[in-house]
C-alpha cells in the first residue's frame, strides 16, 4: 500500500516551501512542483496559495491534509497488523532505552500498553545511546529514546521533553562563594573556577559525557584530572562526598536516593540544554497507536 501522494502534500504543508519540501523528500524542486501542479489540475482546485510566503493551505488544502493524515494512520495500522499475520506473532515495537532511565520508564509504559493495546508487544533493549543508534541503523530496533545529539540522516525526531545539563559540586567547595543567582531553580557558576578539580565523568558514548565534552569544547579546555565511572549515580555520590565534581542531566535527579546532597548549578553561556526525543526511521510510523505510545512516554516523563 503506497501513499506517496499524501506524503508529498503533507510535507509541502509542513514546510510551506517547494524547495525545502523537495529536499526533505529527496527529490528535485521541479519534479515536486510538477507533481503539485498535476495533482491540483486533476482535483480541479488549488490546495496551496502560492502568493503567501510561506505557502498557505487553501480550504481545499486543509480538507486534503486532514484526510491524508487519516489515510496514513490507517496505512500504518494496516502495515502493523499485516506484519502480525505474516509472521504469525503479535505486532511489536522494539525500543532502545538508556540503562539509567529503563527502571523508571519500562514498567509503567509496558503496563499502559498492555491495557490500551494488548495485541502490540513492546520489547525494550537497554544500552548507551551510541550503541542503541547502531542497532536502530541496522534494523535491530524500531525506535530509540535518547537525548538528542547530532542529526542522524534518514531519521525522524519526535520531541518528548527538554532538560538541562547540571554541574555537580561538593556542598562546601570554596568556589561556591562565586555562584550567581538566576531566575530559575539552580544558580549559575563559572566552570573555569574548577579547572584544577578532579572531574568524575561518564564513559564516552553516554549522553551526560557527550554534553560535558561539548561544554569543554566551548570553554576551550579539558580537565587535567579525570576519573571515569559507568554509573551516573556513582559520580553524584562521589561529588557529594568531596571527591571531585561531576555532571548530570536534570531529569536523572529523581532517580537517585542520596543520603548526602551535593550542590547543583547551571554552567555555560548559554546554559547547556538538550531535548529528550524518540528517534525512528523516516516515514516508518504515522499511526494513532504510535502517537498514543509517544503520549504515554511524555506523561510518564512528566511525573
ABEGO torsion letter per residue (X at the ends): XBAAAAAAAAAAAAAGBAAAAAAAAGBBAAAAAAAAAAAAAAAGBBABBAABOBBBBBAAAAAAAAAAAAAAAAAAAAAAAAAAAAAGBBBBBBBBBBAAAAAAAAAAAAAAAAAABAABBBBBBBBBAAAAAAAAAAGABABBBBBBBBBBBGBBBBBABBBBBBBBBBAABAAAAABBBBABABBBBBAAAAAABBBBBBBBGBAAAAAAAAAAAAAGBBBABBBBBABAAAAAAAAAAGAEBBBBBAAAAAABBBABBBBBBBBEOBBBBBBBBBBBBBGABBBAAAAAAAAAAAAAAAX
